[in-house]
Amino acid sequence: MAEGTGACGVNCLVCGLFRQGKCGCCGSGLEEQAQVKLAAQLKIMGGVCPILQCAVQRKIAYCSADCRLYPCHLLMSGPYPFSQAYLEMQLRRRGRPANKPPADEPAGGQTPPGGRLH
């Protein structure tokens, strides 16, 4: 769908860290590249990005385009990749209240196994 875009929606090709060779693109949650990125994160940092891990586990290419839970607790509780105001706008436009998660979102906003890097 969008070469160079991570499952979270960040376009890695325009990121300074990517351009400097300090970070590789995560890819969509359906690409093998995502599995490689998760393995590298676990090895280097001792944990993985919960957003990418969730997309891989749920077989979601891009959170905002493909996941009906977007924006979920993983995005809402983290300091990035998006601001709180941006995510609240997403909730409003999708007709969901900001303080009530969908019925099928994991209880208590649990982080997927592997921990949170952010």
ZADO-1210 file (C-alpha; in nm, 4 decimals, padded with zeros to 6 digits):
<atoms>
<atom x="00.0000" y="00.0000" z="00.0000" code="MET" pos="1"/>
<atom x="00.2501" y="00.2660" z="00.1109" code="ALA" pos="2"/>
<atom x="00.6153" y="00.1743" z="00.0745" code="GLU" pos="3"/>
<atom x="00.8214" y="00.3098" z="00.3620" code="GLY" pos="4"/>
<atom x="00.5238" y="00.3550" z="00.5937" code="THR" pos="5"/>
<atom x="00.5111" y="00.1827" z="00.9299" code="GLY" pos="6"/>
<atom x="00.1981" y="00.0136" z="01.0654" code="ALA" pos="7"/>
<atom x="00.1471" y="00.3167" z="01.2916" code="CYS" pos="8"/>
<atom x="00.1238" y="00.5450" z="00.9887" code="GLY" pos="9"/>
<atom x="00.4599" y="00.7170" z="01.0182" code="VAL" pos="10"/>
<atom x="00.6312" y="00.7533" z="00.6802" code="ASN" pos="11"/>
<atom x="00.9845" y="00.6411" z="00.7589" code="CYS" pos="12"/>
<atom x="01.1187" y="00.7695" z="00.4280" code="LEU" pos="13"/>
<atom x="01.0844" y="01.1298" z="00.5475" code="VAL" pos="14"/>
<atom x="01.2266" y="01.0656" z="00.8950" code="CYS" pos="15"/>
<atom x="01.5702" y="01.2075" z="00.9640" code="GLY" pos="16"/>
<atom x="01.6768" y="00.8969" z="01.1583" code="LEU" pos="17"/>
<atom x="01.5912" y="00.6759" z="00.8605" code="PHE" pos="18"/>
<atom x="01.7707" y="00.9062" z="00.6177" code="ARG" pos="19"/>
<atom x="02.0800" y="00.9024" z="00.8412" code="GLN" pos="20"/>
<atom x="02.0780" y="00.5234" z="00.8514" code="GLY" pos="21"/>
<atom x="02.0079" y="00.5181" z="01.2270" code="LYS" pos="22"/>
<atom x="01.6699" y="00.3465" z="01.2003" code="CYS" pos="23"/>
<atom x="01.5052" y="00.1131" z="00.9521" code="GLY" pos="24"/>
<atom x="01.1451" y="00.1210" z="00.8398" code="CYS" pos="25"/>
<atom x="00.9067" y="-00.1015" z="01.0323" code="CYS" pos="26"/>
<atom x="00.6838" y="-00.1732" z="00.7345" code="GLY" pos="27"/>
<atom x="00.3197" y="-00.2678" z="00.7543" code="SER" pos="28"/>
<atom x="00.1970" y="-00.5254" z="01.0014" code="GLY" pos="29"/>
<atom x="00.1636" y="-00.7711" z="00.7124" code="LEU" pos="30"/>
<atom x="00.5200" y="-00.7467" z="00.5815" code="GLU" pos="31"/>
<atom x="00.8092" y="-00.9731" z="00.6772" code="GLU" pos="32"/>
<atom x="01.0010" y="-00.6500" z="00.7354" code="GLN" pos="33"/>
<atom x="00.7868" y="-00.5960" z="01.0483" code="ALA" pos="34"/>
<atom x="00.8945" y="-00.9341" z="01.1906" code="GLN" pos="35"/>
<atom x="01.2591" y="-00.8445" z="01.1259" code="VAL" pos="36"/>
<atom x="01.2147" y="-00.5052" z="01.2942" code="LYS" pos="37"/>
<atom x="01.0495" y="-00.6603" z="01.6025" code="LEU" pos="38"/>
<atom x="01.3320" y="-00.9149" z="01.6370" code="ALA" pos="39"/>
<atom x="01.5930" y="-00.6386" z="01.6074" code="ALA" pos="40"/>
<atom x="01.4138" y="-00.4230" z="01.8661" code="GLN" pos="41"/>
<atom x="01.3968" y="-00.7122" z="02.1110" code="LEU" pos="42"/>
<atom x="01.7660" y="-00.7932" z="02.0642" code="LYS" pos="43"/>
<atom x="01.8950" y="-00.4353" z="02.0767" code="ILE" pos="44"/>
<atom x="01.6544" y="-00.2711" z="02.3211" code="MET" pos="45"/>
<atom x="01.5109" y="-00.5619" z="02.5167" code="GLY" pos="46"/>
<atom x="01.1534" y="-00.4811" z="02.4126" code="GLY" pos="47"/>
<atom x="00.9420" y="-00.4165" z="02.1083" code="VAL" pos="48"/>
<atom x="00.7154" y="-00.1423" z="01.9824" code="CYS" pos="49"/>
<atom x="00.3706" y="-00.2433" z="02.1071" code="PRO" pos="50"/>
<atom x="00.2009" y="-00.0772" z="01.8105" code="ILE" pos="51"/>
<atom x="00.3966" y="-00.2759" z="01.5532" code="LEU" pos="52"/>
<atom x="00.3631" y="-00.5925" z="01.7579" code="GLN" pos="53"/>
<atom x="-00.0132" y="-00.5495" z="01.7797" code="CYS" pos="54"/>
<atom x="-00.0420" y="-00.4899" z="01.4038" code="ALA" pos="55"/>
<atom x="00.1592" y="-00.8043" z="01.3324" code="VAL" pos="56"/>
<atom x="-00.0392" y="-01.0159" z="01.5789" code="GLN" pos="57"/>
<atom x="-00.3757" y="-00.8904" z="01.4544" code="ARG" pos="58"/>
<atom x="-00.2664" y="-00.9069" z="01.0887" code="LYS" pos="59"/>
<atom x="-00.3337" y="-00.5363" z="01.0354" code="ILE" pos="60"/>
<atom x="-00.1383" y="-00.3585" z="00.7631" code="ALA" pos="61"/>
<atom x="-00.1873" y="00.0013" z="00.8806" code="TYR" pos="62"/>
<atom x="-00.3608" y="00.0928" z="01.2049" code="CYS" pos="63"/>
<atom x="-00.5543" y="00.3993" z="01.0925" code="SER" pos="64"/>
<atom x="-00.6656" y="00.2455" z="00.7626" code="ALA" pos="65"/>
<atom x="-00.7340" y="-00.1137" z="00.8627" code="ASP" pos="66"/>
<atom x="-00.8071" y="-00.1438" z="01.2356" code="CYS" pos="67"/>
<atom x="-01.1561" y="-00.0675" z="01.3580" code="ARG" pos="68"/>
<atom x="-01.0173" y="-00.0059" z="01.7081" code="LEU" pos="69"/>
<atom x="-00.8054" y="00.2869" z="01.5850" code="TYR" pos="70"/>
<atom x="-00.7057" y="00.4894" z="01.7746" code="PRO" pos="71"/>
<atom x="-00.6595" y="00.2331" z="02.0505" code="CYS" pos="72"/>
<atom x="-00.5129" y="00.2444" z="02.4005" code="HIS" pos="73"/>
<atom x="-00.1617" y="00.1733" z="02.2666" code="LEU" pos="74"/>
<atom x="-00.1652" y="00.4955" z="02.0676" code="LEU" pos="75"/>
<atom x="-00.3653" y="00.6974" z="02.3218" code="MET" pos="76"/>
<atom x="-00.1361" y="00.6115" z="02.6136" code="SER" pos="77"/>
<atom x="00.1964" y="00.6637" z="02.4408" code="GLY" pos="78"/>
<atom x="00.3896" y="00.9834" z="02.3924" code="PRO" pos="79"/>
<atom x="00.4203" y="00.9166" z="02.0181" code="TYR" pos="80"/>
<atom x="00.3885" y="00.8673" z="01.7273" code="PRO" pos="81"/>
<atom x="00.0840" y="01.0992" z="01.7418" code="PHE" pos="82"/>
<atom x="-00.0261" y="01.3839" z="01.9677" code="SER" pos="83"/>
<atom x="-00.3206" y="01.3492" z="02.2031" code="GLN" pos="84"/>
<atom x="-00.5080" y="01.6215" z="02.0132" code="ALA" pos="85"/>
<atom x="-00.4653" y="01.4374" z="01.6813" code="TYR" pos="86"/>
<atom x="-00.5927" y="01.1116" z="01.8295" code="LEU" pos="87"/>
<atom x="-00.8902" y="01.2832" z="01.9946" code="GLU" pos="88"/>
<atom x="-00.9790" y="01.4332" z="01.6561" code="MET" pos="89"/>
<atom x="-00.9672" y="01.0813" z="01.5090" code="GLN" pos="90"/>
<atom x="-01.2068" y="00.9589" z="01.7790" code="LEU" pos="91"/>
<atom x="-01.4492" y="01.2491" z="01.7171" code="ARG" pos="92"/>
<atom x="-01.4533" y="01.1981" z="01.3416" code="ARG" pos="93"/>
<atom x="-01.5061" y="00.8245" z="01.3879" code="ARG" pos="94"/>
<atom x="-01.7964" y="00.8919" z="01.6246" code="GLY" pos="95"/>
<atom x="-01.6342" y="00.7346" z="01.9302" code="ARG" pos="96"/>
<atom x="-01.6208" y="00.8989" z="02.2732" code="PRO" pos="97"/>
<atom x="-01.2702" y="00.9751" z="02.3965" code="ALA" pos="98"/>
<atom x="-01.3171" y="00.8130" z="02.7351" code="ASN" pos="99"/>
<atom x="-01.4798" y="00.4846" z="02.6308" code="LYS" pos="100"/>
<atom x="-01.2826" y="00.2123" z="02.4479" code="PRO" pos="101"/>
<atom x="-01.4635" y="-00.0233" z="02.2076" code="PRO" pos="102"/>
<atom x="-01.6123" y="-00.3324" z="02.3713" code="ALA" pos="103"/>
<atom x="-01.3594" y="-00.5664" z="02.2103" code="ASP" pos="104"/>
<atom x="-01.0466" y="-00.3676" z="02.3014" code="GLU" pos="105"/>
<atom x="-00.8353" y="-00.5594" z="02.5578" code="PRO" pos="106"/>
<atom x="-00.9442" y="-00.4912" z="02.9153" code="ALA" pos="107"/>
<atom x="-00.7559" y="-00.2229" z="03.0989" code="GLY" pos="108"/>
<atom x="-00.5656" y="-00.1132" z="02.7919" code="GLY" pos="109"/>
<atom x="-00.3179" y="-00.3968" z="02.8283" code="GLN" pos="110"/>
<atom x="00.0097" y="-00.3771" z="02.6439" code="THR" pos="111"/>
<atom x="00.0851" y="-00.6783" z="02.4222" code="PRO" pos="112"/>
<atom x="00.3511" y="-00.9223" z="02.5467" code="PRO" pos="113"/>
<atom x="00.7039" y="-00.7945" z="02.4927" code="GLY" pos="114"/>
<atom x="00.6648" y="-00.4637" z="02.6706" code="GLY" pos="115"/>
<atom x="00.6622" y="-00.1042" z="02.5670" code="ARG" pos="116"/>
<atom x="00.9624" y="00.0796" z="02.4269" code="LEU" pos="117"/>
<atom x="00.8269" y="00.4307" z="02.4571" code="HIS" pos="118"/>
</atoms>
